[in-house]
Amino acid sequence: MRSPDCYAPTAMAHRDPGHQEFRTGDPWLAFCYLVAGVAFYGILGWLADLWLGTSFLVAAGILLGAGLGVYMTWSRFRIEPDSPQTSASKKNVTTQELQ
């Protein structure tokens, strides 16, 4: 039990454990997203070329896979800015703690 005159808050007392503020990741994960997208959709395009007798679906699959790999990398590693309401509520919590 803490005495009322002692003020020693923990550093992360008001932090939501489910919310990750900064997303950091392994660069190899980003590389794997790109390679897996190109390989998977390139193979699908090659199989569609064999089935339909065309020759352009491999290139379309590779481009689609690269685009989806870039999107997956961007969506995984982006950092969303705090909304004004969220930052204001954080200020109120710390102001109330100090009083």
SEKOL-844438 format. One record per residue: residue number from 0; z, y, x of N, C-alpha, C, O in turn. Coordinates in Angstrom, 2 decimals, always signed. Layout:
! residues N
+------+---------+---------+---------+---------+---------+---------+---------+---------+---------+---------+---------+---------+
! keti !    n_pz !    n_py !    n_px !   ca_pz !   ca_py !   ca_px !    c_pz !    c_py !    c_px !    o_pz !    o_py !    o_px !
+------+---------+---------+---------+---------+---------+---------+---------+---------+---------+---------+---------+---------+
!  NUM !       Z !       Y !       X !       Z !       Y !       X !       Z !       Y !       X !       Z !       Y !       X !
...
+------+---------+---------+---------+---------+---------+---------+---------+---------+---------+---------+---------+---------+
This chain:
! residues 99
+------+---------+---------+---------+---------+---------+---------+---------+---------+---------+---------+---------+---------+
! keti !    n_pz !    n_py !    n_px !   ca_pz !   ca_py !   ca_px !    c_pz !    c_py !    c_px !    o_pz !    o_py !    o_px !
+------+---------+---------+---------+---------+---------+---------+---------+---------+---------+---------+---------+---------+
!    0 !   +0.00 !   -1.18 !   +0.84 !   +0.00 !   +0.00 !   +0.00 !   +0.00 !   +1.24 !   +0.88 !   +0.70 !   +1.30 !   +1.90 !
!    1 !   -0.78 !   +2.22 !   +0.49 !   -0.91 !   +3.44 !   +1.28 !   -0.02 !   +4.53 !   +0.71 !   +0.15 !   +4.64 !   -0.50 !
!    2 !   +0.53 !   +5.34 !   +1.58 !   +1.33 !   +6.48 !   +1.11 !   +0.39 !   +7.60 !   +0.68 !   -0.71 !   +7.72 !   +1.21 !
!    3 !   +0.81 !   +8.43 !   -0.29 !   -0.08 !   +9.47 !   -0.80 !   -0.42 !  +10.54 !   +0.23 !   -1.46 !  +11.18 !   +0.09 !
!    4 !   +0.40 !  +10.76 !   +1.25 !   +0.09 !  +11.80 !   +2.21 !   -0.85 !  +11.32 !   +3.32 !   -1.31 !  +12.13 !   +4.13 !
!    5 !   -1.12 !  +10.07 !   +3.37 !   -2.01 !   +9.52 !   +4.39 !   -3.42 !   +9.39 !   +3.82 !   -3.63 !   +8.67 !   +2.84 !
!    6 !   -4.35 !  +10.06 !   +4.42 !   -5.73 !  +10.00 !   +3.95 !   -6.58 !   +9.37 !   +5.04 !   -6.85 !   +9.99 !   +6.07 !
!    7 !   -7.00 !   +8.14 !   +4.82 !   -7.84 !   +7.43 !   +5.78 !   -8.85 !   +6.59 !   +5.03 !   -8.67 !   +5.38 !   +4.91 !
!    8 !   -9.94 !   +7.22 !   +4.51 !  -10.93 !   +6.44 !   +3.77 !  -11.75 !   +5.56 !   +4.70 !  -11.94 !   +5.87 !   +5.88 !
!    9 !  -12.21 !   +4.50 !   +4.15 !  -13.10 !   +3.65 !   +4.94 !  -14.48 !   +4.28 !   +4.97 !  -14.82 !   +5.06 !   +4.08 !
!   10 !  -15.24 !   +3.96 !   +5.96 !  -16.54 !   +4.60 !   +6.16 !  -17.53 !   +4.26 !   +5.05 !  -18.37 !   +5.09 !   +4.71 !
!   11 !  -17.45 !   +3.09 !   +4.50 !  -18.44 !   +2.67 !   +3.51 !  -17.78 !   +2.31 !   +2.18 !  -18.21 !   +1.36 !   +1.52 !
!   12 !  -16.75 !   +3.05 !   +1.79 !  -16.00 !   +2.70 !   +0.59 !  -16.83 !   +2.87 !   -0.67 !  -16.70 !   +2.08 !   -1.60 !
!   13 !  -17.66 !   +3.89 !   -0.72 !  -18.41 !   +4.18 !   -1.94 !  -19.87 !   +3.76 !   -1.84 !  -20.72 !   +4.31 !   -2.54 !
!   14 !  -20.15 !   +2.84 !   -1.02 !  -21.52 !   +2.39 !   -0.82 !  -21.77 !   +1.15 !   -1.65 !  -20.96 !   +0.21 !   -1.64 !
!   15 !  -22.87 !   +1.14 !   -2.35 !  -23.25 !   -0.01 !   -3.16 !  -23.74 !   -1.10 !   -2.22 !  -24.71 !   -0.88 !   -1.49 !
!   16 !  -23.10 !   -2.29 !   -2.21 !  -23.52 !   -3.32 !   -1.25 !  -24.90 !   -3.87 !   -1.54 !  -25.54 !   -4.42 !   -0.64 !
!   17 !  -25.40 !   -3.75 !   -2.77 !  -26.72 !   -4.27 !   -3.09 !  -27.84 !   -3.33 !   -2.70 !  -29.00 !   -3.74 !   -2.66 !
!   18 !  -27.51 !   -2.07 !   -2.42 !  -28.53 !   -1.08 !   -2.09 !  -28.66 !   -0.94 !   -0.59 !  -27.67 !   -0.66 !   +0.10 !
!   19 !  -29.83 !   -1.13 !   -0.08 !  -30.07 !   -0.98 !   +1.35 !  -30.75 !   +0.37 !   +1.54 !  -31.87 !   +0.57 !   +1.09 !
!   20 !  -30.06 !   +1.29 !   +2.21 !  -30.56 !   +2.65 !   +2.33 !  -31.79 !   +2.75 !   +3.22 !  -32.77 !   +3.39 !   +2.85 !
!   21 !  -31.75 !   +2.12 !   +4.38 !  -32.88 !   +2.15 !   +5.29 !  -33.39 !   +0.73 !   +5.48 !  -32.64 !   -0.18 !   +5.81 !
!   22 !  -34.67 !   +0.58 !   +5.27 !  -35.26 !   -0.74 !   +5.48 !  -35.81 !   -0.81 !   +6.89 !  -36.73 !   -0.08 !   +7.26 !
!   23 !  -35.25 !   -1.68 !   +7.63 !  -35.78 !   -1.91 !   +8.97 !  -36.28 !   -3.33 !   +8.99 !  -35.78 !   -4.19 !   +8.27 !
!   24 !  -37.24 !   -3.57 !   +9.81 !  -37.77 !   -4.91 !   +9.84 !  -38.42 !   -5.24 !  +11.16 !  -38.60 !   -4.39 !  +12.03 !
!   25 !  -38.74 !   -6.46 !  +11.25 !  -39.38 !   -6.98 !  +12.43 !  -40.87 !   -6.63 !  +12.39 !  -41.51 !   -6.85 !  +11.37 !
!   26 !  -41.42 !   -6.09 !  +13.46 !  -42.85 !   -5.80 !  +13.48 !  -43.70 !   -7.05 !  +13.31 !  -44.83 !   -6.98 !  +12.84 !
!   27 !  -43.14 !   -8.20 !  +13.69 !  -43.89 !   -9.44 !  +13.51 !  -44.07 !   -9.75 !  +12.03 !  -45.06 !  -10.38 !  +11.65 !
!   28 !  -43.14 !   -9.33 !  +11.19 !  -43.29 !   -9.54 !   +9.76 !  -44.48 !   -8.76 !   +9.22 !  -45.24 !   -9.27 !   +8.40 !
!   29 !  -44.63 !   -7.52 !   +9.66 !  -45.78 !   -6.72 !   +9.25 !  -47.09 !   -7.37 !   +9.74 !  -48.07 !   -7.42 !   +9.00 !
!   30 !  -47.08 !   -7.85 !  +10.97 !  -48.25 !   -8.52 !  +11.52 !  -48.59 !   -9.77 !  +10.70 !  -49.76 !  -10.04 !  +10.42 !
!   31 !  -47.56 !  -10.53 !  +10.33 !  -47.80 !  -11.75 !   +9.54 !  -48.35 !  -11.45 !   +8.16 !  -49.19 !  -12.19 !   +7.66 !
!   32 !  -47.88 !  -10.35 !   +7.53 !  -48.44 !   -9.96 !   +6.24 !  -49.94 !   -9.71 !   +6.37 !  -50.72 !  -10.15 !   +5.53 !
!   33 !  -50.33 !   -9.01 !   +7.42 !  -51.75 !   -8.69 !   +7.60 !  -52.58 !   -9.92 !   +7.90 !  -53.64 !  -10.12 !   +7.31 !
!   34 !  -52.11 !  -10.75 !   +8.82 !  -52.86 !  -11.95 !   +9.20 !  -52.93 !  -12.94 !   +8.04 !  -53.98 !  -13.53 !   +7.79 !
!   35 !  -51.83 !  -13.12 !   +7.33 !  -51.82 !  -14.06 !   +6.21 !  -52.75 !  -13.60 !   +5.09 !  -53.43 !  -14.41 !   +4.48 !
!   36 !  -52.77 !  -12.30 !   +4.83 !  -53.67 !  -11.78 !   +3.80 !  -55.13 !  -11.99 !   +4.16 !  -55.92 !  -12.43 !   +3.33 !
!   37 !  -55.48 !  -11.67 !   +5.39 !  -56.87 !  -11.85 !   +5.85 !  -57.25 !  -13.32 !   +5.83 !  -58.33 !  -13.68 !   +5.36 !
!   38 !  -56.37 !  -14.18 !   +6.35 !  -56.69 !  -15.61 !   +6.42 !  -56.80 !  -16.23 !   +5.02 !  -57.75 !  -16.95 !   +4.73 !
!   39 !  -55.82 !  -15.94 !   +4.15 !  -55.82 !  -16.57 !   +2.83 !  -57.03 !  -16.14 !   +2.00 !  -57.74 !  -16.99 !   +1.46 !
!   40 !  -57.26 !  -14.83 !   +1.91 !  -58.39 !  -14.37 !   +1.09 !  -59.73 !  -14.60 !   +1.77 !  -60.75 !  -14.72 !   +1.10 !
!   41 !  -59.75 !  -14.67 !   +3.09 !  -60.98 !  -15.04 !   +3.79 !  -61.37 !  -16.48 !   +3.49 !  -62.55 !  -16.78 !   +3.27 !
!   42 !  -60.39 !  -17.37 !   +3.48 !  -60.66 !  -18.78 !   +3.14 !  -61.08 !  -18.91 !   +1.69 !  -61.99 !  -19.67 !   +1.37 !
!   43 !  -60.42 !  -18.16 !   +0.80 !  -60.85 !  -18.20 !   -0.61 !  -62.29 !  -17.69 !   -0.76 !  -63.07 !  -18.25 !   -1.53 !
!   44 !  -62.64 !  -16.63 !   -0.02 !  -64.01 !  -16.12 !   -0.07 !  -65.01 !  -17.12 !   +0.49 !  -66.11 !  -17.26 !   -0.04 !
!   45 !  -64.63 !  -17.82 !   +1.56 !  -65.51 !  -18.83 !   +2.14 !  -65.72 !  -19.98 !   +1.15 !  -66.84 !  -20.46 !   +0.98 !
!   46 !  -64.64 !  -20.43 !   +0.49 !  -64.78 !  -21.50 !   -0.50 !  -65.62 !  -21.04 !   -1.69 !  -66.43 !  -21.82 !   -2.21 !
!   47 !  -65.45 !  -19.81 !   -2.11 !  -66.27 !  -19.28 !   -3.21 !  -67.73 !  -19.18 !   -2.78 !  -68.63 !  -19.41 !   -3.60 !
!   48 !  -67.99 !  -18.83 !   -1.53 !  -69.36 !  -18.81 !   -1.02 !  -69.99 !  -20.19 !   -1.05 !  -71.16 !  -20.34 !   -1.43 !
!   49 !  -69.24 !  -21.21 !   -0.64 !  -69.76 !  -22.57 !   -0.68 !  -70.06 !  -23.00 !   -2.11 !  -71.08 !  -23.65 !   -2.37 !
!   50 !  -69.17 !  -22.65 !   -3.02 !  -69.32 !  -23.08 !   -4.41 !  -70.45 !  -22.35 !   -5.12 !  -71.19 !  -22.96 !   -5.88 !
!   51 !  -70.59 !  -21.04 !   -4.87 !  -71.60 !  -20.24 !   -5.56 !  -72.91 !  -20.11 !   -4.79 !  -73.91 !  -19.67 !   -5.35 !
!   52 !  -72.91 !  -20.49 !   -3.52 !  -74.14 !  -20.39 !   -2.72 !  -74.45 !  -18.98 !   -2.28 !  -75.61 !  -18.65 !   -2.05 !
!   53 !  -73.44 !  -18.14 !   -2.15 !  -73.65 !  -16.76 !   -1.71 !  -73.20 !  -16.63 !   -0.25 !  -72.78 !  -17.61 !   +0.36 !
!   54 !  -73.30 !  -15.41 !   +0.30 !  -72.88 !  -15.22 !   +1.69 !  -72.04 !  -13.96 !   +1.89 !  -71.71 !  -13.62 !   +3.03 !
!   55 !  -71.70 !  -13.27 !   +0.84 !  -70.97 !  -12.01 !   +1.00 !  -69.49 !  -12.11 !   +0.61 !  -68.74 !  -11.17 !   +0.86 !
!   56 !  -69.07 !  -13.19 !   +0.01 !  -67.69 !  -13.28 !   -0.48 !  -66.67 !  -13.47 !   +0.64 !  -65.49 !  -13.16 !   +0.45 !
!   57 !  -67.10 !  -13.98 !   +1.80 !  -66.18 !  -14.09 !   +2.93 !  -65.75 !  -12.68 !   +3.37 !  -64.57 !  -12.42 !   +3.56 !
!   58 !  -66.73 !  -11.80 !   +3.52 !  -66.42 !  -10.43 !   +3.93 !  -65.57 !   -9.72 !   +2.87 !  -64.63 !   -9.00 !   +3.20 !
!   59 !  -65.90 !   -9.93 !   +1.59 !  -65.11 !   -9.32 !   +0.52 !  -63.68 !   -9.86 !   +0.51 !  -62.73 !   -9.10 !   +0.29 !
!   60 !  -63.53 !  -11.14 !   +0.75 !  -62.19 !  -11.74 !   +0.81 !  -61.38 !  -11.22 !   +1.98 !  -60.19 !  -10.96 !   +1.84 !
!   61 !  -62.02 !  -11.07 !   +3.13 !  -61.32 !  -10.55 !   +4.31 !  -60.87 !   -9.10 !   +4.07 !  -59.74 !   -8.74 !   +4.39 !
!   62 !  -61.76 !   -8.28 !   +3.51 !  -61.40 !   -6.89 !   +3.22 !  -60.30 !   -6.80 !   +2.17 !  -59.39 !   -5.99 !   +2.30 !
!   63 !  -60.38 !   -7.63 !   +1.14 !  -59.35 !   -7.65 !   +0.11 !  -58.01 !   -8.10 !   +0.70 !  -56.97 !   -7.52 !   +0.40 !
!   64 !  -58.04 !   -9.13 !   +1.53 !  -56.82 !   -9.61 !   +2.18 !  -56.20 !   -8.58 !   +3.10 !  -54.98 !   -8.44 !   +3.16 !
!   65 !  -57.04 !   -7.85 !   +3.83 !  -56.52 !   -6.80 !   +4.71 !  -55.88 !   -5.68 !   +3.90 !  -54.82 !   -5.17 !   +4.26 !
!   66 !  -56.53 !   -5.30 !   +2.81 !  -55.97 !   -4.27 !   +1.94 !  -54.65 !   -4.68 !   +1.32 !  -53.71 !   -3.90 !   +1.28 !
!   67 !  -54.59 !   -5.92 !   +0.83 !  -53.33 !   -6.39 !   +0.24 !  -52.24 !   -6.57 !   +1.30 !  -51.07 !   -6.36 !   +1.01 !
!   68 !  -52.62 !   -6.95 !   +2.51 !  -51.64 !   -7.05 !   +3.59 !  -51.06 !   -5.70 !   +3.96 !  -49.86 !   -5.58 !   +4.21 !
!   69 !  -51.91 !   -4.68 !   +4.00 !  -51.43 !   -3.33 !   +4.27 !  -50.52 !   -2.86 !   +3.15 !  -49.48 !   -2.25 !   +3.41 !
!   70 !  -50.89 !   -3.13 !   +1.91 !  -50.04 !   -2.75 !   +0.78 !  -48.68 !   -3.46 !   +0.83 !  -47.65 !   -2.83 !   +0.60 !
!   71 !  -48.68 !   -4.76 !   +1.13 !  -47.42 !   -5.49 !   +1.22 !  -46.54 !   -4.94 !   +2.34 !  -45.32 !   -4.84 !   +2.19 !
!   72 !  -47.15 !   -4.60 !   +3.46 !  -46.40 !   -4.02 !   +4.57 !  -45.82 !   -2.67 !   +4.17 !  -44.65 !   -2.39 !   +4.45 !
!   73 !  -46.62 !   -1.84 !   +3.54 !  -46.16 !   -0.52 !   +3.12 !  -45.04 !   -0.63 !   +2.09 !  -44.03 !   +0.08 !   +2.18 !
!   74 !  -45.19 !   -1.51 !   +1.11 !  -44.17 !   -1.63 !   +0.07 !  -42.88 !   -2.25 !   +0.61 !  -41.81 !   -1.97 !   +0.08 !
!   75 !  -42.96 !   -3.05 !   +1.63 !  -41.77 !   -3.68 !   +2.19 !  -40.98 !   -2.71 !   +3.07 !  -39.75 !   -2.75 !   +3.07 !
!   76 !  -41.66 !   -1.85 !   +3.82 !  -40.98 !   -1.02 !   +4.82 !  -40.86 !   +0.45 !   +4.44 !  -40.39 !   +1.23 !   +5.26 !
!   77 !  -41.25 !   +0.85 !   +3.24 !  -41.14 !   +2.26 !   +2.89 !  -39.68 !   +2.61 !   +2.61 !  -38.88 !   +1.75 !   +2.24 !
!   78 !  -39.35 !   +3.87 !   +2.80 !  -38.00 !   +4.38 !   +2.55 !  -38.13 !   +5.39 !   +1.41 !  -38.85 !   +6.38 !   +1.53 !
!   79 !  -37.44 !   +5.13 !   +0.33 !  -37.50 !   +6.02 !   -0.81 !  -36.51 !   +7.16 !   -0.61 !  -35.35 !   +6.92 !   -0.26 !
!   80 !  -36.95 !   +8.41 !   -0.82 !  -36.03 !   +9.53 !   -0.67 !  -35.01 !   +9.55 !   -1.81 !  -35.29 !   +9.09 !   -2.92 !
!   81 !  -33.84 !  +10.08 !   -1.52 !  -32.81 !  +10.21 !   -2.55 !  -33.23 !  +11.24 !   -3.58 !  -33.80 !  +12.28 !   -3.22 !
!   82 !  -32.95 !  +10.97 !   -4.84 !  -33.22 !  +11.95 !   -5.88 !  -32.12 !  +13.01 !   -5.83 !  -31.03 !  +12.72 !   -5.33 !
!   83 !  -32.36 !  +14.22 !   -6.34 !  -31.33 !  +15.26 !   -6.32 !  -30.07 !  +14.83 !   -7.08 !  -28.96 !  +15.20 !   -6.69 !
!   84 !  -30.24 !  +14.07 !   -8.14 !  -29.09 !  +13.62 !   -8.91 !  -28.22 !  +12.66 !   -8.10 !  -26.99 !  +12.74 !   -8.15 !
!   85 !  -28.84 !  +11.76 !   -7.35 !  -28.10 !  +10.81 !   -6.53 !  -27.35 !  +11.52 !   -5.42 !  -26.18 !  +11.21 !   -5.17 !
!   86 !  -27.99 !  +12.47 !   -4.74 !  -27.31 !  +13.17 !   -3.66 !  -26.20 !  +14.05 !   -4.20 !  -25.18 !  +14.23 !   -3.53 !
!   87 !  -26.36 !  +14.62 !   -5.40 !  -25.30 !  +15.43 !   -6.00 !  -24.10 !  +14.57 !   -6.37 !  -22.96 !  +14.99 !   -6.20 !
!   88 !  -24.35 !  +13.37 !   -6.87 !  -23.23 !  +12.51 !   -7.22 !  -22.50 !  +12.05 !   -5.97 !  -21.28 !  +11.86 !   -6.01 !
!   89 !  -23.20 !  +11.87 !   -4.85 !  -22.54 !  +11.52 !   -3.59 !  -21.66 !  +12.67 !   -3.11 !  -20.58 !  +12.45 !   -2.58 !
!   90 !  -22.14 !  +13.94 !   -3.30 !  -21.35 !  +15.09 !   -2.92 !  -20.07 !  +15.17 !   -3.74 !  -19.01 !  +15.45 !   -3.20 !
!   91 !  -20.17 !  +14.92 !   -5.05 !  -19.00 !  +14.99 !   -5.91 !  -17.97 !  +13.95 !   -5.53 !  -16.77 !  +14.23 !   -5.57 !
!   92 !  -18.40 !  +12.79 !   -5.16 !  -17.46 !  +11.73 !   -4.78 !  -16.71 !  +12.15 !   -3.53 !  -15.49 !  +12.00 !   -3.47 !
!   93 !  -17.41 !  +12.67 !   -2.54 !  -16.72 !  +13.05 !   -1.31 !  -15.86 !  +14.28 !   -1.53 !  -14.81 !  +14.39 !   -0.89 !
!   94 !  -16.25 !  +15.21 !   -2.40 !  -15.44 !  +16.37 !   -2.69 !  -14.15 !  +15.96 !   -3.39 !  -13.09 !  +16.51 !   -3.10 !
!   95 !  -14.24 !  +15.02 !   -4.32 !  -13.06 !  +14.56 !   -5.03 !  -12.11 !  +13.84 !   -4.10 !  -10.90 !  +13.91 !   -4.27 !
!   96 !  -12.64 !  +13.14 !   -3.12 !  -11.80 !  +12.43 !   -2.17 !  -10.97 !  +13.38 !   -1.33 !   -9.82 !  +13.10 !   -1.01 !
!   97 !  -11.55 !  +14.51 !   -0.97 !  -10.88 !  +15.45 !   -0.09 !   -9.73 !  +16.19 !   -0.79 !   -8.82 !  +16.68 !   -0.12 !
!   98 !   -9.77 !  +16.27 !   -2.10 !   -8.73 !  +17.00 !   -2.84 !   -7.48 !  +16.20 !   -3.04 !   -6.52 !  +16.68 !   -3.64 !
+------+---------+---------+---------+---------+---------+---------+---------+---------+---------+---------+---------+---------+
